[in-house]
Amino acid sequence: MIKKICFVLFVGIWFVGCLETNQIQRLDTQEFLEALNHPQTLLIDTREDSFYNGFKEKGAKRGGHIKGAIQFSASWLDYLDIRYLESFATQKGIAKDKKLIFYDSDLDHLERVSAEFASRGYQVAIYPHWMEYVNATYPLESFPYYVYSVSPWWVNEVLKGKNPEGYSGGEAMIFEVSWGELKEAKDYRQHIAGAYHFNTDWIESAPLWNLLDLQVIRKNLLKQGITSTKNIILYSNNQLAAYRVFFALKWAGVKNVYVMNGNLETWMDAGFGVEAIPRYPKAENDFGDQSLEREEFVLWMPQDVIKAQKEGLKLVSTRAWDEYIGKVSGYSYIPRAGEPVGAIWGFGGSDSTNMADYYDPDGTLRNPLEIFALWQSQGIGPDDEVAFYCGTGWRAGVAWFLTQMAGWKHAKVYDGGWNAWQMDHSLPVQIGAPKGAQKPSSKNDYGKVFKKGASCKE
């Protein structure tokens, strides 16, 4: 017997009917437009991140998503523990008392995702004419700097000498980012074909693991062939490393820096090649424009933070909850636990090695709008002056990256982090959640355990 579900469709008026799960209704553009503003409708975008963020699909005049659309990429079904699908969907606001309309340019994606939801009793329709929508003048929105976060396809196009959307032309270099010199870099033993290794020691050093002096960083970059005008693509198996170096390079004045969304597994899943042979870049002598340093991106030490807090700065911790409440320090080389007084929790991961709250089931970066909604619940908004920090800087880079994609104008990184703060015993320390608050939900518990990767030198 074929299971039946109740289905509600808007065609001038809403009406209820029963459809077989293998006969999910397909909406034409007029029906789709009429359904957009109905209070019982939820729009769900099943495309990959880059298209949702703003990149154009092949044959499309525009990129981006419909305002208010929930993202549920079809690729997640390959990684999501299916037992958690309904609870995961609920956390994203997808409910059975709503009418779900899925849209995508890929019919296979639509059929796969809609079938999963329909089989569980959700009220489902699909809009398979997405290209009609994007090639008309109907409303779309995207992130101002979506080009910072690039797909494996985009990277492959650049490596083949092509000029995909958002690429400025000129020479490009791709780096696998992790700690250690070449012989110590385990993650570089198998890497994207053509990639060089980037040692995070080239931009930071003990004991604070703060950024090095600007001229020292630029000197180290020149040794790797990096100048202010080259196009630099970064990726890392533990994404924290790539986002840390993105921040450092943008601060140091490298104009065009991109991060591949995901990691080496994401690259291989897309069908692209890897190699095991090391590559050695040709050094450069001239960094180029010396005026591109972005000092406004950084608060260096605790005294800078304290001064800025008096002027309205919101200090945002991206550490794990147990670190935030002072239960653990999070690091073998950081003896004290706690947080700077006034710190607001900005979500993080399970421990110092990851930022699980910020990732999707396939290991790619989570939709920035979902993170911003979490921050809003903590009193953090796009017009605030904010400074993100963690233990030593790696995790803060992920949060800061999202603000840069979205064009936030007052976002910084407090580079000293908890490590610098706890070294000075005269500074005020916060233990426990303010006002006894309980840990807020990240709305991202899908049952997946993230692979651990070294955070700084752990």
Secondary structure, 3 states (H helix, E strand, C coil): CCCEEEEEEECCCEEEEEEECCCCEECCHHHHHHHCCCCCEEEEECCCHHHHHCCECCCCCCECECCCCEECCHHHHHCCCHHHHHHHHHHCCCCCCCEEEEECCCHHHHHHHHHHHHCCCCEEEEECCHHHHHCCCCCCECCCCHHHEECHHHHHHHHCCCCCCCCCCCCEEEEEEECCCHHHCHHHCCEECCCEEEEHHHCEECCCCEECCHHHHHHHHHHCCCCCCCEEEEECCCHHHHHHHHHHHHHHCCCEEEEECCCHHHHHHCCCCEECCCCCCCCCCCCCCCCCCCHHHEECCHHHHHHHHHCCCEEEECCCHHHHCCCCCCCCCCCCCCEECCCEECCCCCCCCCCHHHECCCCCECCHHHHHHHHHHCCCCCCCCEEEECCCCHHHHHHHHHHHHCCCCCEEEECCHHHHHHHCCCCCEECCCHHHCCCCCCCCCCCCCCCCCCCCCC
